[in-house]
Amino acid sequence: MADVVDPVTRSRMMAGIRGKNTKPELLLRKQLHALGLRYRLHSKALPGHPDMVLPKWRTVVFVHGCFWHLHGCRLSKLPETRREFWASKLSGNRKRDANALKALVDSGWRCAVVWECALRGKAGRENLPRIARHLALWIRKGKETVLEIEGSTDA
């Protein structure tokens, strides 16, 4: 299926997609702050530029968009046009994520990845407080070095 907009418009639309302060990230940050957690944002000093850094617990949190980080859920469907380009770009993003996670863990950081699908839609809004409490408990008392929170892969 051909794109419904011209290449210049598509380029402008894609360039407008934010990498920081996304809606899922803002929602989760607000909940964690309400639970008493304080964090620094988007540290460029750490691999992968984590969305939230909690130095007190030597923990970082990434809020990943399912499409851009090739999650594999229903939200990460490859576009029909320029499939080779998108497959290459998104698999590169995924490899970069894995390298950043490994570098962080190897240097003693604990890492949480919260996927967009866990926070999106009606179910995500309803589950947000529960997800934030689970994440806060893991940050404060969890022993695992990596935590991944994802939503349903169903429609």
KOLDREN-63076 format. One record per atom (N, C-alpha, C, O): atom name; z, x, y; residue in one letter; residue number from 1. Coordinates in steps of 0.2 Angstrom, whole numbers, plus 2048, in hexadecimal, padded with zeros to 3 digits. Example, Ala and Ser with C-alpha at 12.3 -4.5 7.8 and 13.67 -1.06 7.14 Angstrom:
BEGIN
ATOM  atom   zz   xx   yy  type  seq
ATOM     N  827  842  7E4     A    1
ATOM    CA  827  83E  7EA     A    1
ATOM     C  827  842  7F0     A    1
ATOM     O  82A  847  7EF     A    1
ATOM     N  823  840  7F5     S    2
ATOM    CA  824  844  7FB     S    2
ATOM     C  827  840  800     S    2
ATOM     O  828  843  806     S    2
end
This chain:
BEGIN
ATOM  atom   zz   xx   yy  type  seq
ATOM     N  800  804  7FA     M    1
ATOM    CA  800  800  800     M    1
ATOM     C  800  804  806     M    1
ATOM     O  804  809  807     M    1
ATOM     N  7FC  803  80B     A    2
ATOM    CA  7FB  807  811     A    2
ATOM     C  801  805  816     A    2
ATOM     O  804  800  816     A    2
ATOM     N  802  80A  81A     D    3
ATOM    CA  808  809  81F     D    3
ATOM     C  806  804  824     D    3
ATOM     O  800  803  825     D    3
ATOM     N  80B  800  826     V    4
ATOM    CA  809  7FA  82B     V    4
ATOM     C  809  7FC  832     V    4
ATOM     O  807  7F9  836     V    4
ATOM     N  80B  803  833     V    5
ATOM    CA  80A  805  83A     V    5
ATOM     C  806  80C  83A     V    5
ATOM     O  806  80F  835     V    5
ATOM     N  804  80E  840     D    6
ATOM    CA  800  814  841     D    6
ATOM     C  804  81A  840     D    6
ATOM     O  80A  819  841     D    6
ATOM     N  802  820  83E     P    7
ATOM    CA  806  826  83D     P    7
ATOM     C  80A  828  843     P    7
ATOM     O  810  82A  842     P    7
ATOM     N  808  827  849     V    8
ATOM    CA  80B  829  84F     V    8
ATOM     C  812  824  850     V    8
ATOM     O  817  827  851     V    8
ATOM     N  811  81E  84F     T    9
ATOM    CA  817  819  84F     T    9
ATOM     C  81B  81B  849     T    9
ATOM     O  822  81B  84A     T    9
ATOM     N  819  81C  843     R   10
ATOM    CA  81D  81E  83D     R   10
ATOM     C  821  824  83F     R   10
ATOM     O  827  824  83D     R   10
ATOM     N  81E  829  842     S   11
ATOM    CA  821  82F  843     S   11
ATOM     C  827  82E  848     S   11
ATOM     O  82C  831  848     S   11
ATOM     N  826  82A  84D     R   12
ATOM    CA  82B  829  852     R   12
ATOM     C  831  825  84F     R   12
ATOM     O  836  826  851     R   12
ATOM     N  82F  820  84B     M   13
ATOM    CA  834  81C  847     M   13
ATOM     C  839  821  843     M   13
ATOM     O  83F  820  843     M   13
ATOM     N  835  825  83F     M   14
ATOM    CA  839  82A  83B     M   14
ATOM     C  83D  82F  83F     M   14
ATOM     O  843  830  83D     M   14
ATOM     N  83B  831  844     A   15
ATOM    CA  83F  836  849     A   15
ATOM     C  845  832  84C     A   15
ATOM     O  849  836  84E     A   15
ATOM     N  845  82C  84C     G   16
ATOM    CA  84A  828  84F     G   16
ATOM     C  850  827  84B     G   16
ATOM     O  855  825  84D     G   16
ATOM     N  84F  829  844     I   17
ATOM    CA  855  828  83F     I   17
ATOM     C  85A  82D  840     I   17
ATOM     O  858  833  840     I   17
ATOM     N  860  82B  841     R   18
ATOM    CA  865  830  843     R   18
ATOM     C  868  834  83D     R   18
ATOM     O  868  831  837     R   18
ATOM     N  86A  83A  83E     G   19
ATOM    CA  86D  83E  838     G   19
ATOM     C  875  83E  839     G   19
ATOM     O  878  83F  834     G   19
ATOM     N  877  83C  83F     K   20
ATOM    CA  87E  83C  840     K   20
ATOM     C  880  835  843     K   20
ATOM     O  87C  832  846     K   20
ATOM     N  886  834  842     N   21
ATOM    CA  889  82E  845     N   21
ATOM     C  885  827  843     N   21
ATOM     O  884  823  847     N   21
ATOM     N  884  827  83C     T   22
ATOM    CA  880  821  83A     T   22
ATOM     C  885  81C  839     T   22
ATOM     O  88B  81D  839     T   22
ATOM     N  883  816  838     K   23
ATOM    CA  887  810  837     K   23
ATOM     C  88C  811  831     K   23
ATOM     O  892  810  832     K   23
ATOM     N  88A  813  82B     P   24
ATOM    CA  88E  814  826     P   24
ATOM     C  894  819  827     P   24
ATOM     O  89A  818  826     P   24
ATOM     N  892  81E  82B     E   25
ATOM    CA  896  824  82C     E   25
ATOM     C  89C  821  831     E   25
ATOM     O  8A1  822  831     E   25
ATOM     N  899  81D  837     L   26
ATOM    CA  89E  81B  83C     L   26
ATOM     C  8A3  816  838     L   26
ATOM     O  8A9  816  83A     L   26
ATOM     N  8A1  812  834     L   27
ATOM    CA  8A5  80D  831     L   27
ATOM     C  8AA  810  82D     L   27
ATOM     O  8B0  80F  82D     L   27
ATOM     N  8A8  815  829     L   28
ATOM    CA  8AD  819  825     L   28
ATOM     C  8B2  81D  829     L   28
ATOM     O  8B8  81D  828     L   28
ATOM     N  8B0  820  82E     R   29
ATOM    CA  8B4  824  833     R   29
ATOM     C  8B9  820  836     R   29
ATOM     O  8BF  822  836     R   29
ATOM     N  8B7  81A  838     K   30
ATOM    CA  8BC  815  83B     K   30
ATOM     C  8C2  813  836     K   30
ATOM     O  8C8  813  838     K   30
ATOM     N  8C0  812  830     Q   31
ATOM    CA  8C5  810  82B     Q   31
ATOM     C  8C9  816  829     Q   31
ATOM     O  8CF  815  829     Q   31
ATOM     N  8C7  81C  828     L   32
ATOM    CA  8CB  822  827     L   32
ATOM     C  8D0  823  82D     L   32
ATOM     O  8D5  825  82C     L   32
ATOM     N  8CD  822  833     H   33
ATOM    CA  8D1  824  839     H   33
ATOM     C  8D7  81F  839     H   33
ATOM     O  8DD  820  83A     H   33
ATOM     N  8D6  818  837     A   34
ATOM    CA  8DB  813  837     A   34
ATOM     C  8E0  815  831     A   34
ATOM     O  8E6  812  832     A   34
ATOM     N  8DE  818  82C     L   35
ATOM    CA  8E3  81A  827     L   35
ATOM     C  8E6  821  829     L   35
ATOM     O  8EA  823  824     L   35
ATOM     N  8E6  823  82F     G   36
ATOM    CA  8E9  829  831     G   36
ATOM     C  8E6  830  830     G   36
ATOM     O  8EA  835  831     G   36
ATOM     N  8E0  830  82D     L   37
ATOM    CA  8DD  836  82C     L   37
ATOM     C  8D9  838  833     L   37
ATOM     O  8D6  835  836     L   37
ATOM     N  8DA  83F  834     R   38
ATOM    CA  8D7  842  83A     R   38
ATOM     C  8D2  847  837     R   38
ATOM     O  8D3  84B  833     R   38
ATOM     N  8CC  847  83B     Y   39
ATOM    CA  8C7  84C  838     Y   39
ATOM     C  8C3  84E  83E     Y   39
ATOM     O  8C3  84C  844     Y   39
ATOM     N  8BF  853  83C     R   40
ATOM    CA  8BA  856  841     R   40
ATOM     C  8B3  854  83F     R   40
ATOM     O  8B2  853  839     R   40
ATOM     N  8AE  853  843     L   41
ATOM    CA  8A8  851  842     L   41
ATOM     C  8A2  856  842     L   41
ATOM     O  8A2  85A  846     L   41
ATOM     N  89E  855  83D     H   42
ATOM    CA  898  859  83C     H   42
ATOM     C  898  860  83D     H   42
ATOM     O  895  863  842     H   42
ATOM     N  89D  864  83A     S   43
ATOM    CA  89E  86B  83A     S   43
ATOM     C  897  86F  839     S   43
ATOM     O  895  86F  833     S   43
ATOM     N  895  873  83E     K   44
ATOM    CA  88F  877  83C     K   44
ATOM     C  891  87D  839     K   44
ATOM     O  88D  881  837     K   44
ATOM     N  898  87F  839     A   45
ATOM    CA  89A  885  836     A   45
ATOM     C  89A  885  82E     A   45
ATOM     O  89B  88A  82B     A   45
ATOM     N  89A  87F  82B     L   46
ATOM    CA  89A  87E  824     L   46
ATOM     C  894  87C  821     L   46
ATOM     O  88F  879  825     L   46
ATOM     N  892  87E  81B     P   47
ATOM    CA  88C  87C  818     P   47
ATOM     C  88B  875  817     P   47
ATOM     O  88F  871  816     P   47
ATOM     N  885  873  819     G   48
ATOM    CA  883  86C  819     G   48
ATOM     C  885  867  81F     G   48
ATOM     O  884  862  81F     G   48
ATOM     N  889  86A  823     H   49
ATOM    CA  88B  867  829     H   49
ATOM     C  88E  860  828     H   49
ATOM     O  88C  85B  829     H   49
ATOM     N  894  861  824     P   50
ATOM    CA  898  85A  822     P   50
ATOM     C  899  855  828     P   50
ATOM     O  89A  857  82D     P   50
ATOM     N  898  84F  826     D   51
ATOM    CA  899  84A  82B     D   51
ATOM     C  8A1  84A  82D     D   51
ATOM     O  8A2  849  833     D   51
ATOM     N  8A5  84B  829     M   52
ATOM    CA  8AC  84B  82B     M   52
ATOM     C  8B0  851  828     M   52
ATOM     O  8AE  853  822     M   52
ATOM     N  8B4  855  82B     V   53
ATOM    CA  8B7  85B  829     V   53
ATOM     C  8BF  859  82A     V   53
ATOM     O  8C1  858  82F     V   53
ATOM     N  8C3  85A  824     L   54
ATOM    CA  8CA  859  825     L   54
ATOM     C  8CD  85F  823     L   54
ATOM     O  8CF  860  81D     L   54
ATOM     N  8CE  864  828     P   55
ATOM    CA  8D1  86A  826     P   55
ATOM     C  8D8  86B  823     P   55
ATOM     O  8D9  86F  81F     P   55
ATOM     N  8DC  866  825     K   56
ATOM    CA  8E3  865  822     K   56
ATOM     C  8E2  865  81B     K   56
ATOM     O  8E7  868  817     K   56
ATOM     N  8DD  862  818     W   57
ATOM    CA  8DD  861  811     W   57
ATOM     C  8D7  865  80E     W   57
ATOM     O  8D5  865  808     W   57
ATOM     N  8D4  869  812     R   58
ATOM    CA  8CE  86D  810     R   58
ATOM     C  8C9  869  80C     R   58
ATOM     O  8C7  86B  807     R   58
ATOM     N  8C7  864  810     T   59
ATOM    CA  8C3  85E  80D     T   59
ATOM     C  8BE  85D  812     T   59
ATOM     O  8BF  85C  818     T   59
ATOM     N  8B8  85B  80F     V   60
ATOM    CA  8B2  859  813     V   60
ATOM     C  8AF  852  810     V   60
ATOM     O  8B0  851  80A     V   60
ATOM     N  8AC  84E  814     V   61
ATOM    CA  8A9  848  812     V   61
ATOM     C  8A2  848  815     V   61
ATOM     O  8A1  849  81B     V   61
ATOM     N  89E  846  810     F   62
ATOM    CA  897  845  812     F   62
ATOM     C  896  83D  811     F   62
ATOM     O  898  83B  80C     F   62
ATOM     N  892  83A  816     V   63
ATOM    CA  890  833  815     V   63
ATOM     C  888  834  815     V   63
ATOM     O  885  835  81A     V   63
ATOM     N  886  833  80E     H   64
ATOM    CA  87F  834  80D     H   64
ATOM     C  87B  82E  80D     H   64
ATOM     O  87D  829  80A     H   64
ATOM     N  875  82E  811     G   65
ATOM    CA  870  828  810     G   65
ATOM     C  86D  829  80A     G   65
ATOM     O  86A  82E  808     G   65
ATOM     N  86C  823  806     C   66
ATOM    CA  869  823  800     C   66
ATOM     C  862  826  800     C   66
ATOM     O  860  829  7FB     C   66
ATOM     N  85E  824  804     F   67
ATOM    CA  857  825  805     F   67
ATOM     C  856  82D  806     F   67
ATOM     O  853  830  802     F   67
ATOM     N  859  82F  80B     W   68
ATOM    CA  858  836  80E     W   68
ATOM     C  85B  83B  809     W   68
ATOM     O  859  841  809     W   68
ATOM     N  860  839  805     H   69
ATOM    CA  863  83E  800     H   69
ATOM     C  862  83C  7F9     H   69
ATOM     O  865  83F  7F4     H   69
ATOM     N  85D  838  7F8     L   70
ATOM    CA  85A  837  7F1     L   70
ATOM     C  85F  835  7EC     L   70
ATOM     O  860  838  7E7     L   70
ATOM     N  863  830  7EE     H   71
ATOM    CA  868  82E  7EA     H   71
ATOM     C  866  82B  7E3     H   71
ATOM     O  869  82D  7DE     H   71
ATOM     N  861  827  7E3     G   72
ATOM    CA  85F  824  7DC     G   72
ATOM     C  860  81D  7DC     G   72
ATOM     O  85E  81A  7D7     G   72
ATOM     N  863  81A  7E1     C   73
ATOM    CA  865  813  7E1     C   73
ATOM     C  85F  80F  7E3     C   73
ATOM     O  85A  812  7E5     C   73
ATOM     N  860  809  7E4     R   74
ATOM    CA  85A  804  7E7     R   74
ATOM     C  858  806  7EE     R   74
ATOM     O  853  804  7F0     R   74
ATOM     N  85D  809  7F2     L   75
ATOM    CA  85B  80B  7F9     L   75
ATOM     C  857  812  7F9     L   75
ATOM     O  855  813  7FF     L   75
ATOM     N  856  815  7F4     S   76
ATOM    CA  853  81C  7F4     S   76
ATOM     C  84C  81C  7F1     S   76
ATOM     O  84A  821  7EF     S   76
ATOM     N  849  816  7F2     K   77
ATOM    CA  842  815  7EF     K   77
ATOM     C  83D  81A  7F3     K   77
ATOM     O  83D  819  7FA     K   77
ATOM     N  839  81D  7F0     L   78
ATOM    CA  834  821  7F4     L   78
ATOM     C  82F  81D  7F7     L   78
ATOM     O  82D  818  7F4     L   78
ATOM     N  82C  81F  7FD     P   79
ATOM    CA  827  81B  800     P   79
ATOM     C  820  81B  7FC     P   79
ATOM     O  81F  820  7F8     P   79
ATOM     N  81C  816  7FD     E   80
ATOM    CA  816  816  7F9     E   80
ATOM     C  811  81B  7FC     E   80
ATOM     O  80D  81D  7F8     E   80
ATOM     N  811  81C  802     T   81
ATOM    CA  80D  821  806     T   81
ATOM     C  80F  828  806     T   81
ATOM     O  815  829  806     T   81
ATOM     N  80B  82D  805     R   82
ATOM    CA  80D  834  805     R   82
ATOM     C  813  835  800     R   82
ATOM     O  817  839  802     R   82
ATOM     N  812  833  7FA     R   83
ATOM    CA  817  834  7F5     R   83
ATOM     C  819  83B  7F4     R   83
ATOM     O  81F  83D  7F3     R   83
ATOM     N  814  83F  7F4     E   84
ATOM    CA  815  846  7F2     E   84
ATOM     C  819  849  7F8     E   84
ATOM     O  81E  84D  7F6     E   84
ATOM     N  818  848  7FE     F   85
ATOM    CA  81C  84A  804     F   85
ATOM     C  823  848  803     F   85
ATOM     O  827  84C  804     F   85
ATOM     N  824  842  802     W   86
ATOM    CA  82B  83F  802     W   86
ATOM     C  82F  842  7FC     W   86
ATOM     O  834  843  7FD     W   86
ATOM     N  82B  842  7F6     A   87
ATOM    CA  82F  845  7F0     A   87
ATOM     C  831  84C  7F2     A   87
ATOM     O  837  84E  7F0     A   87
ATOM     N  82D  850  7F5     S   88
ATOM    CA  82F  857  7F6     S   88
ATOM     C  834  857  7FB     S   88
ATOM     O  839  85B  7FA     S   88
ATOM     N  833  853  801     K   89
ATOM    CA  838  853  806     K   89
ATOM     C  83F  851  804     K   89
ATOM     O  844  855  805     K   89
ATOM     N  840  84C  800     L   90
ATOM    CA  846  849  7FE     L   90
ATOM     C  849  84D  7F8     L   90
ATOM     O  84F  84E  7F8     L   90
ATOM     N  845  850  7F4     S   91
ATOM    CA  848  854  7EF     S   91
ATOM     C  84B  85B  7F2     S   91
ATOM     O  850  85D  7F0     S   91
ATOM     N  847  85D  7F7     G   92
ATOM    CA  84A  863  7FB     G   92
ATOM     C  851  861  7FE     G   92
ATOM     O  855  865  7FE     G   92
ATOM     N  851  85B  801     N   93
ATOM    CA  858  859  804     N   93
ATOM     C  85D  859  7FE     N   93
ATOM     O  863  85B  800     N   93
ATOM     N  85B  856  7F9     R   94
ATOM    CA  860  856  7F3     R   94
ATOM     C  862  85D  7F1     R   94
ATOM     O  868  85E  7EF     R   94
ATOM     N  85E  862  7F0     K   95
ATOM    CA  85F  868  7EE     K   95
ATOM     C  864  86C  7F4     K   95
ATOM     O  869  86F  7F2     K   95
ATOM     N  862  86A  7FA     R   96
ATOM    CA  866  86D  7FF     R   96
ATOM     C  86E  86A  7FF     R   96
ATOM     O  872  86E  800     R   96
ATOM     N  86E  864  7FE     D   97
ATOM    CA  875  861  7FD     D   97
ATOM     C  879  864  7F7     D   97
ATOM     O  87F  866  7F8     D   97
ATOM     N  875  865  7F2     A   98
ATOM    CA  879  868  7EC     A   98
ATOM     C  87B  86F  7ED     A   98
ATOM     O  881  871  7EC     A   98
ATOM     N  877  873  7F1     N   99
ATOM    CA  879  87A  7F3     N   99
ATOM     C  87F  87A  7F8     N   99
ATOM     O  883  87E  7F7     N   99
ATOM     N  87F  875  7FC     A  100
ATOM    CA  884  875  801     A  100
ATOM     C  88B  873  7FE     A  100
ATOM     O  890  876  7FF     A  100
ATOM     N  88A  86E  7F9     L  101
ATOM    CA  890  86C  7F6     L  101
ATOM     C  893  872  7F1     L  101
ATOM     O  899  873  7F1     L  101
ATOM     N  88F  875  7EE     K  102
ATOM    CA  891  87B  7EA     K  102
ATOM     C  894  881  7EE     K  102
ATOM     O  899  883  7ED     K  102
ATOM     N  891  882  7F4     A  103
ATOM    CA  894  887  7F9     A  103
ATOM     C  89B  885  7FB     A  103
ATOM     O  89F  889  7FC     A  103
ATOM     N  89B  87F  7FD     L  104
ATOM    CA  8A2  87C  7FF     L  104
ATOM     C  8A7  87D  7FA     L  104
ATOM     O  8AD  87F  7FB     L  104
ATOM     N  8A6  87A  7F4     V  105
ATOM    CA  8AA  87A  7EE     V  105
ATOM     C  8AC  882  7ED     V  105
ATOM     O  8B2  883  7EB     V  105
ATOM     N  8A7  886  7EC     D  106
ATOM    CA  8A8  88D  7EB     D  106
ATOM     C  8AD  890  7F0     D  106
ATOM     O  8B0  895  7EE     D  106
ATOM     N  8AD  88E  7F6     S  107
ATOM    CA  8B1  891  7FB     S  107
ATOM     C  8B8  88D  7FC     S  107
ATOM     O  8BB  88E  801     S  107
ATOM     N  8B9  889  7F7     G  108
ATOM    CA  8C0  885  7F7     G  108
ATOM     C  8C0  87F  7FB     G  108
ATOM     O  8C6  87C  7FC     G  108
ATOM     N  8BB  87C  7FD     W  109
ATOM    CA  8BB  875  800     W  109
ATOM     C  8BA  870  7FA     W  109
ATOM     O  8B7  871  7F5     W  109
ATOM     N  8BE  86A  7FC     R  110
ATOM    CA  8BD  864  7F7     R  110
ATOM     C  8B8  860  7FB     R  110
ATOM     O  8B8  85F  801     R  110
ATOM     N  8B3  85D  7F7     C  111
ATOM    CA  8AD  859  7FA     C  111
ATOM     C  8AD  852  7F8     C  111
ATOM     O  8AE  851  7F2     C  111
ATOM     N  8AC  84D  7FC     A  112
ATOM    CA  8AB  846  7FB     A  112
ATOM     C  8A4  844  7FD     A  112
ATOM     O  8A2  846  803     A  112
ATOM     N  8A0  841  7F9     V  113
ATOM    CA  89A  83E  7FB     V  113
ATOM     C  89A  837  7FB     V  113
ATOM     O  89B  834  7F5     V  113
ATOM     N  899  833  800     V  114
ATOM    CA  899  82C  800     V  114
ATOM     C  892  82A  802     V  114
ATOM     O  88F  82B  807     V  114
ATOM     N  88F  826  7FD     W  115
ATOM    CA  888  824  7FE     W  115
ATOM     C  888  81D  802     W  115
ATOM     O  88C  819  802     W  115
ATOM     N  882  81D  805     E  116
ATOM    CA  881  817  80A     E  116
ATOM     C  881  811  806     E  116
ATOM     O  884  80C  808     E  116
ATOM     N  87F  810  7FF     C  117
ATOM    CA  87F  80A  7FC     C  117
ATOM     C  886  808  7FA     C  117
ATOM     O  887  802  7F9     C  117
ATOM     N  88B  80C  7FB     A  118
ATOM    CA  892  80A  7FA     A  118
ATOM     C  895  806  800     A  118
ATOM     O  899  802  7FF     A  118
ATOM     N  891  807  806     L  119
ATOM    CA  894  804  80C     L  119
ATOM     C  88F  7FF  80F     L  119
ATOM     O  891  7FC  814     L  119
ATOM     N  88A  7FE  80C     R  120
ATOM    CA  884  7FA  80F     R  120
ATOM     C  885  7F2  80C     R  120
ATOM     O  887  7F1  807     R  120
ATOM     N  883  7EE  811     G  121
ATOM    CA  882  7E7  80F     G  121
ATOM     C  889  7E3  80F     G  121
ATOM     O  88E  7E6  811     G  121
ATOM     N  889  7DD  80D     K  122
ATOM    CA  88F  7D9  80D     K  122
ATOM     C  894  7DC  808     K  122
ATOM     O  89A  7DD  80A     K  122
ATOM     N  892  7DE  802     A  123
ATOM    CA  897  7E1  7FD     A  123
ATOM     C  89A  7E8  800     A  123
ATOM     O  8A0  7E9  7FF     A  123
ATOM     N  896  7EC  803     G  124
ATOM    CA  898  7F2  806     G  124
ATOM     C  89D  7F1  80C     G  124
ATOM     O  8A3  7F4  80C     G  124
ATOM     N  89C  7EC  810     R  125
ATOM    CA  8A1  7EA  815     R  125
ATOM     C  8A8  7E8  812     R  125
ATOM     O  8AD  7E9  814     R  125
ATOM     N  8A7  7E4  80D     E  126
ATOM    CA  8AD  7E1  809     E  126
ATOM     C  8B1  7E7  806     E  126
ATOM     O  8B7  7E7  805     E  126
ATOM     N  8AD  7EC  803     N  127
ATOM    CA  8B0  7F1  7FF     N  127
ATOM     C  8B2  7F7  804     N  127
ATOM     O  8B6  7FB  801     N  127
ATOM     N  8B0  7F7  80A     L  128
ATOM    CA  8B2  7FD  80E     L  128
ATOM     C  8B9  7FE  80F     L  128
ATOM     O  8BB  804  80E     L  128
ATOM     N  8BE  7FA  810     P  129
ATOM    CA  8C5  7FB  810     P  129
ATOM     C  8C7  7FF  809     P  129
ATOM     O  8CB  803  809     P  129
ATOM     N  8C5  7FC  804     R  130
ATOM    CA  8C7  7FF  7FD     R  130
ATOM     C  8C4  806  7FC     R  130
ATOM     O  8C8  80A  7FA     R  130
ATOM     N  8BE  807  7FE     I  131
ATOM    CA  8BB  80D  7FE     I  131
ATOM     C  8BF  812  802     I  131
ATOM     O  8C0  818  800     I  131
ATOM     N  8C0  810  808     A  132
ATOM    CA  8C4  815  80D     A  132
ATOM     C  8CB  817  80A     A  132
ATOM     O  8CD  81C  80B     A  132
ATOM     N  8CE  812  807     R  133
ATOM    CA  8D5  813  804     R  133
ATOM     C  8D4  818  7FE     R  133
ATOM     O  8D8  81D  7FE     R  133
ATOM     N  8CF  817  7FA     H  134
ATOM    CA  8CE  81B  7F4     H  134
ATOM     C  8CD  822  7F7     H  134
ATOM     O  8CF  827  7F4     H  134
ATOM     N  8C8  823  7FC     L  135
ATOM    CA  8C6  829  7FF     L  135
ATOM     C  8CD  82D  802     L  135
ATOM     O  8CE  833  801     L  135
ATOM     N  8D0  829  806     A  136
ATOM    CA  8D6  82C  809     A  136
ATOM     C  8DB  82E  804     A  136
ATOM     O  8DE  834  805     A  136
ATOM     N  8DC  82A  7FE     L  137
ATOM    CA  8E1  82D  7F9     L  137
ATOM     C  8DE  833  7F6     L  137
ATOM     O  8E2  838  7F5     L  137
ATOM     N  8D8  833  7F5     W  138
ATOM    CA  8D5  839  7F2     W  138
ATOM     C  8D6  83F  7F6     W  138
ATOM     O  8D8  845  7F4     W  138
ATOM     N  8D5  83E  7FD     I  139
ATOM    CA  8D5  844  802     I  139
ATOM     C  8DD  846  802     I  139
ATOM     O  8DE  84C  801     I  139
ATOM     N  8E1  842  801     R  140
ATOM    CA  8E8  844  802     R  140
ATOM     C  8EB  847  7FB     R  140
ATOM     O  8EF  84B  7FC     R  140
ATOM     N  8E9  844  7F6     K  141
ATOM    CA  8ED  845  7EF     K  141
ATOM     C  8E8  847  7EA     K  141
ATOM     O  8EA  849  7E4     K  141
ATOM     N  8E2  846  7EB     G  142
ATOM    CA  8DD  847  7E5     G  142
ATOM     C  8DD  84E  7E3     G  142
ATOM     O  8DE  853  7E7     G  142
ATOM     N  8DB  850  7DD     K  143
ATOM    CA  8DB  856  7DA     K  143
ATOM     C  8D4  859  7D9     K  143
ATOM     O  8D2  85F  7D9     K  143
ATOM     N  8CF  854  7D8     E  144
ATOM    CA  8C8  855  7D7     E  144
ATOM     C  8C5  859  7DD     E  144
ATOM     O  8C7  857  7E2     E  144
ATOM     N  8C0  85D  7DB     T  145
ATOM    CA  8BD  861  7E1     T  145
ATOM     C  8B7  85D  7E4     T  145
ATOM     O  8B6  85E  7EA     T  145
ATOM     N  8B4  858  7E0     V  146
ATOM    CA  8AF  854  7E3     V  146
ATOM     C  8B0  84D  7E1     V  146
ATOM     O  8B2  84B  7DB     V  146
ATOM     N  8AF  849  7E6     L  147
ATOM    CA  8B0  842  7E5     L  147
ATOM     C  8A9  83E  7E7     L  147
ATOM     O  8A7  840  7ED     L  147
ATOM     N  8A6  83A  7E3     E  148
ATOM    CA  8A0  837  7E5     E  148
ATOM     C  8A1  82F  7E5     E  148
ATOM     O  8A4  82D  7E0     E  148
ATOM     N  8A0  82C  7EB     I  149
ATOM    CA  8A1  824  7EB     I  149
ATOM     C  89A  821  7EC     I  149
ATOM     O  897  823  7F1     I  149
ATOM     N  898  81D  7E7     E  150
ATOM    CA  891  81A  7E8     E  150
ATOM     C  892  812  7E7     E  150
ATOM     O  897  810  7E4     E  150
ATOM     N  88D  80F  7E9     G  151
ATOM    CA  88D  808  7E8     G  151
ATOM     C  88A  805  7E2     G  151
ATOM     O  888  80A  7DE     G  151
ATOM     N  889  7FF  7E2     S  152
ATOM    CA  885  7FC  7DC     S  152
ATOM     C  87D  7FE  7DD     S  152
ATOM     O  87B  7FE  7E2     S  152
ATOM     N  87A  800  7D7     T  153
ATOM    CA  873  801  7D7     T  153
ATOM     C  86F  7FB  7D6     T  153
ATOM     O  869  7FB  7D6     T  153
ATOM     N  872  7F5  7D6     D  154
ATOM    CA  86F  7EF  7D5     D  154
ATOM     C  86C  7EC  7DB     D  154
ATOM     O  86E  7EF  7E1     D  154
ATOM     N  868  7E7  7DB     A  155
ATOM    CA  865  7E4  7E1     A  155
ATOM     C  86A  7E0  7E4     A  155
ATOM     O  869  7DD  7E9     A  155
end
